[in-house]
Amino acid sequence: MTPPLAPSWSVSQWFNAGPDLGLASLRGRPVFLHAFQMLCPGCVQHAVPQSLKVAAAFADTDLAVIGLHTVFEHHGVMGPDALQVFLHENRIGYPVGVDAYRDDDPSTHPLPLTMQAYAMQGTPTLCLIDRRGRLRARHFGLLDDLALGAQIGALLAEPA
């Protein structure tokens, strides 16, 4: 069975990237999408450090490491200004998008749009997307570094 195409991202603002970054612009490259919240203990203690390790370990490849700040609680304290400080303090240099809400209003639905489109259960969630834009893995929680490295290596070895 052929994996489904990964849904487009709904991003209200980008950090460390231009405003036109999107999944379509990354076609031809494998993508490591890391969904997190800056006040999520599992994200801060495990997933963000893991994403930084992935970015460093695969810097010489065409793997695109992308963060998605997907806030589904405590909206008042996790806005873009606070996120910008968080990214600076944690030396996160890869692109990070702010998951959008319909009409930029969290009261319209409890979950942001990309989180809904990917059927994420919470944060942290990592998604692996192949060169053809197909969603190859979605994992809620922390994935072992060795297992993750093997999955990324397999995606990198696939032809475009």
ROSE-550056 format. One line per 3 residues: number of its first residue (from 1); their letters; for each residue y, z, x of N, C-alpha, C, CB. Coordinates in steps of 0.05 Angstrom, whole numbers, plus 5000, padded with zeros to 4 digits. Each point is the difference from the previous one (the first is absolute). Glycine has a CB too. Layout:
NUM) a) Y Z X Y Z X Y Z X Y Z X | ... $
***
This chain:
1) mtp) 4976 5000 5017 5024 5000 4983 5025 5000 5018 4975 5024 4963 | 5043 4959 5031 5025 4998 5015 5019 5023 4992 4995 4949 5002 | 5016 5064 5018 5018 5022 4994 5025 4989 4986 4984 5026 5040 $
4) pla) 5028 4991 4942 5024 4991 4986 5024 4998 5018 4982 5021 4958 | 5037 4962 5034 5026 4999 5014 5014 5027 4996 5004 4950 4994 | 5008 5059 5027 5016 5025 4999 5024 4995 4983 4983 5015 5046 $
7) psw) 5024 5004 4937 5025 4997 4984 5025 5000 5018 4977 5023 4962 | 5043 4964 5028 5026 5000 5014 5011 5029 5000 5010 4952 4987 | 5008 5053 5032 5012 5027 5002 5026 4999 4984 4979 5009 5045 $
10) svs) 5027 5013 4942 5026 5004 4986 5015 5021 5016 4981 4988 4954 | 5038 5003 5062 5015 5018 5018 5029 4999 4994 4966 4992 5036 | 5046 5031 4961 5029 5002 4994 5017 5000 5025 4989 5025 4958 $
13) qwf) 5000 4982 5064 5015 5002 5025 4981 5000 5024 5037 5025 4977 | 4970 4961 5045 4984 4999 5024 5015 5015 5022 4979 4957 4987 | 5005 5056 5030 5010 5012 5025 4985 4986 5023 5010 5045 4978 $
16) nag) 5003 4951 5044 4988 4987 5023 4991 4972 4995 4986 5045 5015 | 5026 4942 4966 4993 4972 4992 5023 4987 4985 4951 5013 4999 | 5047 4961 4999 5020 4986 4983 4993 5002 4971 5008 4968 5037 $
19) pdl) 5011 5026 4946 4995 5004 4971 4980 4981 4988 5046 5015 4998 | 4946 4964 5016 4982 4980 4989 4971 5004 5008 5038 4969 5000 | 4956 5053 5014 4972 5005 5008 4983 5004 4975 5015 5021 5043 $
22) gla) 4964 4965 4956 4981 5003 4977 4973 4990 5008 5037 4994 4967 | 4944 5011 5017 4972 4992 5006 4998 4970 5006 4984 5039 4972 | 5030 4945 5012 4998 4971 5004 5010 4992 5028 5006 4994 4950 $
25) slr) 5014 5020 5060 5011 4993 5026 4981 5007 5023 5046 5006 4981 | 4934 5010 5013 4980 5009 5020 4974 4984 4999 5021 5046 4998 | 4977 4935 4984 4976 4984 4997 4993 4988 5027 5010 4989 4952 $
28) grp) 4965 5013 5056 4990 4990 5026 4996 5023 5020 5024 4958 4991 | 4986 5066 5001 4996 5024 5017 4985 5021 4984 5043 4990 5025 | 4940 5025 4988 4988 5023 4986 5021 5021 4997 4954 4990 5019 $
31) vfl) 5044 5025 4959 5020 5020 4993 4987 5028 4996 5029 4964 4979 | 4982 5056 5034 4993 5028 4996 5023 5012 4984 4973 5003 5044 | 5022 5002 4931 5021 5012 4982 4994 5029 4996 5007 4956 4976 $
34) haf) 5012 5061 5032 4997 5029 4999 5019 5012 4979 4986 5000 5049 | 5003 5009 4929 5016 5012 4979 5001 5030 5004 4988 4963 4967 | 5036 5048 5033 5003 5029 5005 5024 5011 4986 4979 4993 5044 $
37) qml) 5023 5033 4956 5024 5015 4991 5007 5019 5023 4988 4996 4950 | 5038 5007 5055 5008 5017 5023 4995 5029 4995 5033 4966 5011 | 4963 5043 4964 4994 5028 4995 4970 5005 4994 5047 5005 4983 $
40) cpg) 4937 4975 5021 4971 5003 4996 4988 5011 5026 4999 4961 4967 | 4989 5063 5031 4988 5012 5025 4979 4982 5013 5008 5044 4980 | 4975 4944 5005 4979 4982 5012 5013 4976 5013 4968 5015 4966 $
43) cvq) 5054 4976 5023 5014 4977 5012 5013 5008 5027 5008 4981 4954 | 5006 5041 5045 5015 5009 5023 4982 5009 5023 5037 5014 4970 | 4942 5000 5023 4982 5011 5021 4980 4980 5010 5006 5044 4979 $
46) hav) 4985 4937 5005 4979 4982 5008 5006 4970 4998 4970 5036 4985 | 5039 4955 4992 5003 4972 4995 5023 4987 5016 4981 5007 4955 | 5042 5006 5046 5022 4989 5015 4993 4999 5030 5033 5018 4966 $
49) pqs) 4956 5004 5046 4992 4997 5028 4979 4978 5004 5010 5049 5005 | 4972 4948 4976 4980 4979 5003 5013 4972 4999 4966 5030 4979 | 5053 4967 5004 5014 4973 4998 5015 4995 5026 5004 5004 4950 $
52) lkv) 5008 5017 5062 5014 4996 5025 4980 4992 5022 5035 5034 4986 | 4941 4978 5014 4979 4993 5019 4991 4971 4996 4985 5048 5002 | 5012 4944 4973 4992 4972 4994 5022 4981 5010 4974 5015 4959 $
55) aaa) 5051 4991 5036 5022 4983 5009 5000 4997 5031 5027 5014 4960 | 4968 5008 5054 5000 5000 5029 4975 4985 5010 5026 5043 5002 | 4951 4963 4987 4974 4989 5010 4999 4970 4996 4978 5043 4990 $
58) fad) 5034 4947 4988 4998 4972 4994 5027 4985 5003 4964 5011 4968 | 5053 5000 5049 5027 4988 5004 4998 4972 5012 5018 5046 5006 | 4961 4949 5010 4997 4974 5013 4985 4980 4984 5002 5023 5043 $
61) tdl) 4994 4983 4931 4986 4981 4982 5019 4991 4978 4956 5023 5009 | 5034 4961 4973 5018 4992 4978 4997 5017 4975 4997 4954 5018 | 4991 5070 4985 4998 5018 4977 5027 5009 4992 4955 5016 5016 $
64) avi) 5051 4982 4958 5026 5010 4989 4995 5028 4989 5015 4953 4988 | 4999 5067 5024 4998 5027 4990 5024 5005 4982 4975 5016 5042 | 5020 4991 4934 5021 5003 4979 4997 5027 4987 5002 4950 4992 $
67) glh) 5020 5064 5005 5000 5025 4985 5011 4996 4972 5005 5026 5043 | 4985 4989 4938 5011 4999 4973 5004 5029 4991 4976 4956 4990 | 5050 5051 5007 5006 5027 4990 4999 4999 4969 5030 5010 5041 $
70) tvf) 4948 5000 4949 4994 4998 4971 5002 5028 4988 4971 4959 5007 | 5052 5046 4981 5006 5027 4990 4993 5002 4970 5037 5005 5034 | 4945 5013 4959 4993 5004 4972 5005 5029 4992 4966 4964 5004 $
73) ehh) 5048 5051 5012 5007 5028 4993 5024 5008 5018 4952 5012 4986 | 5063 5008 5006 5022 5011 5016 5020 4978 5008 4970 5036 5017 | 5037 4947 4964 5018 4978 5006 5027 5008 5011 4977 4976 4963 $
76) gvm) 5033 5046 5028 5027 5009 5009 5002 5006 5029 5005 5018 4956 | 4973 4989 5058 5002 5007 5028 4987 4979 5018 5000 5048 4986 | 4990 4931 5003 4987 4980 5017 5013 4972 4997 4957 5026 4996 $
79) gpd) 5069 4974 5002 5014 4975 4997 5003 4985 5027 5024 5019 4962 | 4988 4957 5037 5003 4984 5025 5015 5014 5022 4999 4961 4971 | 5021 5055 5024 5014 5014 5021 4982 5019 5015 5043 4996 4974 $
82) alq) 4942 5019 5011 4981 5019 5013 4978 4984 5015 5009 5034 4964 | 4982 4944 5025 4979 4984 5013 5011 4989 5026 4981 4988 4955 | 5043 5003 5046 5012 4990 5025 4999 5021 5022 5030 4969 4973 $
85) vfl) 4976 5055 5020 4999 5022 5020 4971 5005 5008 5041 5021 4980 | 4941 4980 5001 4971 5004 5005 4990 4978 5020 4994 5021 4954 | 5013 4954 5041 4991 4978 5017 5011 5004 5028 4998 4969 4961 $
88) hen) 5027 5038 5041 5013 5004 5027 4986 5024 5014 5044 4982 4983 | 4954 5040 5004 4988 5024 5012 4971 4996 5009 5031 5028 4972 | 4955 4956 5014 4972 4995 5006 4995 4975 5016 4988 5024 4959 $
91) rig) 5034 4963 5050 5000 4977 5017 4983 4977 4988 5007 5030 5040 | 4996 4966 4934 4986 4979 4987 5016 4974 5001 4978 5033 4969 | 5012 4948 5047 5015 4976 5005 4990 4976 4985 5010 5018 5043 $
94) ypv) 4967 4984 4944 4989 4978 4985 5015 4998 4973 4954 5004 5023 | 5044 4974 4963 5014 4997 4974 4990 5019 4979 5008 4952 5011 | 5010 5060 4974 4993 5018 4979 5016 4993 4975 4988 5038 5032 $
97) gvd) 4998 4957 4946 5013 4993 4975 4999 5024 4981 4988 4952 5006 | 5032 5049 4977 5001 5021 4979 4989 4987 4974 5040 5023 5021 | 4937 4988 4970 4987 4989 4976 5019 5003 4977 4954 5012 5018 $
100) ayr) 5050 4966 4967 5020 4998 4979 4988 5010 4973 5022 4962 5024 | 4996 5046 4959 4995 5006 4972 5012 4979 4983 4999 5049 5009 | 4989 4946 4967 5012 4982 4981 5028 5010 4994 4954 4988 4980 $
103) ddd) 5065 4994 5022 5029 5007 4995 5010 5022 5018 4994 4985 4953 | 4993 5019 5070 5007 5022 5019 5001 5027 4986 5026 4967 5027 | 4957 5037 4954 5001 5025 4984 4972 5012 4999 5038 4982 4972 $
106) pst) 4957 5040 5043 4974 5013 5000 4991 5010 4972 5009 5012 5047 | 5010 4991 4935 4992 5010 4974 4986 4979 4982 5039 5032 5003 | 4963 4942 5006 4987 4979 4984 4970 5000 5002 5041 4973 5007 $
109) hpl) 4948 5037 5015 4971 5002 5004 4996 5020 5023 4992 4951 4984 | 4988 5065 5014 4997 5021 5021 4993 4989 5028 4985 5029 4964 | 5006 4946 5038 4992 4989 5026 5017 4976 5007 4954 5016 4993 $
112) plt) 5054 4981 5033 5015 4977 5009 4983 4974 4997 5026 5029 5031 | 4987 4948 4970 4987 4975 4994 4978 4991 5018 5043 4988 4981 | 4961 5014 5045 4979 4992 5019 4976 5019 4998 5035 4980 5031 $
115) mqa) 4971 5045 4966 4978 5020 4997 4983 4993 4975 5028 5035 5022 | 4985 4957 4957 4986 4991 4976 4984 4975 5005 5036 5020 4971 | 4976 4960 5042 4988 4974 5004 4975 5002 5017 5044 4979 4996 $
118) yam) 4956 5040 5023 4977 5004 5018 4980 5021 4989 5030 4987 5038 | 4976 5024 4939 4983 5021 4988 4995 5023 5020 4978 4966 4971 | 5044 5043 5042 4997 5022 5019 4997 5026 4985 5028 4975 5034 $
121) qgt) 4955 5042 4977 4995 5026 4988 5019 5021 5008 4953 4988 4998 | 5062 5007 5023 5019 5019 5011 5006 4993 5029 4983 5036 4970 | 5028 4983 5045 5006 4996 5028 4986 5021 5017 5045 4980 4988 $
124) ptl) 4947 5012 5036 5003 4974 5012 4979 4980 4990 5020 5022 5040 | 4988 4953 4959 4982 4977 4995 5005 4979 5020 4999 5010 4950 | 4980 4979 5061 5003 4977 5018 4986 4976 4988 5003 5031 5040 $
127) cli) 5009 4947 4964 4989 4974 4991 4999 4981 5023 5018 5008 4953 | 4960 4977 5049 4997 4980 5020 4999 4973 4985 4975 5031 5032 | 5042 4951 4978 5003 4973 4987 4994 4979 5022 5035 5017 4966 $
130) drr) 4948 4964 5027 4993 4980 5020 5021 4978 5003 4952 5010 4990 | 5043 4972 5028 5019 4979 5007 5005 4981 4976 4984 5002 5046 | 4998 4997 4935 5003 4984 4976 5014 5015 4977 4960 4974 5014 $
133) grl) 5047 5051 4991 5014 5015 4980 4982 5014 4980 5036 4969 5005 | 4938 5034 5003 4981 5013 4982 4997 5030 5007 4975 4956 4995 | 5024 5060 4984 4997 5029 5004 4971 5005 5008 5037 5010 4965 $
136) rar) 4960 4999 5060 4973 5004 5010 4991 5030 4999 5007 4960 5029 | 5012 5058 4971 4993 5028 4999 5024 5016 4988 4969 4995 5040 | 5024 5025 4945 5020 5019 4989 4987 5027 5003 5022 4967 4967 $
139) hfg) 4990 5051 5047 4988 5026 5005 5020 5023 4995 4969 4979 5034 | 5024 5038 4948 5017 5024 4993 4991 5023 5019 5006 4985 4951 | 5013 5027 5061 4994 5022 5019 4999 4990 5028 4974 5024 4964 $
142) lld) 5014 4992 5053 4999 4993 5029 4974 4986 5006 5030 5039 5011 | 4972 4940 5004 4977 4985 5010 4997 5006 5030 5006 4963 4965 | 4970 5041 5043 4994 5005 5029 5012 4978 5017 4957 5024 4987 $
145) dla) 5055 4984 5036 5013 4981 5018 4981 4978 5009 5030 5037 5015 | 4945 4971 4992 4981 4980 5011 4992 4980 4978 4983 5034 5032 | 5012 4976 4944 4993 4982 4978 5024 4981 4993 4969 5035 4981 $
148) lga) 5055 4976 5019 5024 4984 4995 5003 4979 5022 5022 5039 4976 | 4975 4968 5049 5003 4981 5022 4980 4978 4997 5016 5037 5029 | 4959 4969 4963 4980 4980 4997 5008 4980 4978 4964 5032 5016 $
151) qig) 5046 4979 4962 5009 4982 4977 5023 4982 5009 4984 5035 4967 | 5035 4977 5047 5023 4984 5009 4990 4979 5020 5031 5039 4993 | 4952 4968 5026 4989 4981 5019 4986 4977 4986 4995 5037 5032 $
154) all) 4990 4969 4947 4986 4978 4985 5021 4981 4988 4961 5031 4991 | 5060 4980 4997 5021 4983 4988 5014 4983 5021 5007 5035 4964 | 4998 4977 5059 5013 4985 5022 4983 4977 5010 5025 5042 5013 $
157) aep) 4948 4962 4986 4982 4980 5011 4996 4976 4981 4977 5037 5025 | 5031 4966 4950 4996 4979 4980 5020 4977 5005 4983 5033 4966 | 5009 4942 5030 5018 4978 5002 5020 5000 4977 4965 4973 5025 $
160) a) 5057 5014 4980 5021 4998 4979 4991 4982 4977 5035 5007 5035 $
***
